[in-house]
Amino acid sequence: MQDLRTLAEQAGRELETASAQDVVRWAVDVFGDRFAVASSMGDGLLAHLVSSVAPGVDVVFLDTGYHFPETLGTRDAVAQVYDVRVRTVLPLLTVAQQDAEHGPELWRRDPDACCAMRKVEPLERALAPYTAWASGIRRDEGPARADAGVVEWDAKRGKVKVNPIATWSTEQAEAYLRDNHVLVNPLVDDGYPSIGCRTCTRRVAPGEDLRAGRWAGAAKVECGLHV
């Protein structure tokens, strides 16, 4: 475990200025098929990027039971268009079972508990076969992500975490999407730059923070997957 942590921290320093493709190439060379991608399907950027280096890579998608139809449609399109294996992972409880055990609209009363059951636990279960995983977070998405390394140690899960586009700006991400004709969730053009569950996501007004529409009106800013 300590060796993995040391490996991650060293790679984070050495790859800080590397291209996103080179960061992915390092992960694939080191971990092979024990490396997977996690995607919320706001777009297909990460699936496109990683599959260009590692065709057939596993892409984990957490189906919370509360997604917008457009998000599920984007997942299906990514699975069809890119050379990836999309693995849809479900929570242990259906929405109806959760409502029966914890009361309806837990997402409103205790969003942390809802995220823990419908996102955090499923991701930990989904990542069990892997040693390293990739996310599409960027430092410019908010203070909670400002210190994200391109490679870092995920102490919560005991795994190496790879954030190949951590250093990208919004403009760089948009340019990649445009230049490579990458699939984008239709909600992005409808005022949702950051897309989560339909119960906890609203449109963002011009000039607002990119993640202002997530858990609006609450102190919560992260679901727990990345912090």
Phi, psi and omega in degrees: 000315179297323179297320177296318180297316179298318178301314181296315182294321178294316179297323179301321179288315186287332184258009184306321183256008180286160176290160178300321179296321180290326176296315178296318181299319177301313182298318181292319180296322184278319190250344178056229183280007172264021176241131181224166179248141171248131183223136176270357177065036167290333173195180180257018186304306185294320177298317179296312183298309184291320181291340176290337178260322184230079179304140179084009182298147176284133176240118182268129177235127180267111178269098185287344187090355181240013184288154169294147175303326180297326179291318177295324177295321177295318176303313182296321180293318178301317180297327182278322191271322186257158181277073181222162172249104181280124177250110178272126184245132182256152172296164179293329179251139169291168177301317181296319179293320178296317178300320181293322184274326188240000182091153182291154176055046175301328179302332179275319185279322182212077184299330179296317179294321180296314179297322181299319182279328189256350179231303188295308180297315178300322179294317179300320178293317182294327184274358183307321182283352188251156176262333182220151179217155182246143174233165181256023182289152178231151182295332184278004181279350179153165184304324182293343182246004187296335182256012181299133177269157177292330168224134181209170181266122177269089186295327182299323185250355181066039182225163174275132179247131183245125179239077191298335180250023182303324184273354183288148171273168175303320181295321178294319179296316180296323179295320179296315179301315183290312185292331182254007178052045184284143176300136179230137175304128182303337181293336180301318180281357179254018174096017180242084181288338176230122191242122174238216177292147182296334181288337189234020182229132176234169176294156179251132180282154178305134179091348178282160174303147183303329183256017181295338181276358180267125181050044182303137180087357178243161178286344183294134178233348180223150181276344180110355180286330188244359179226000000 
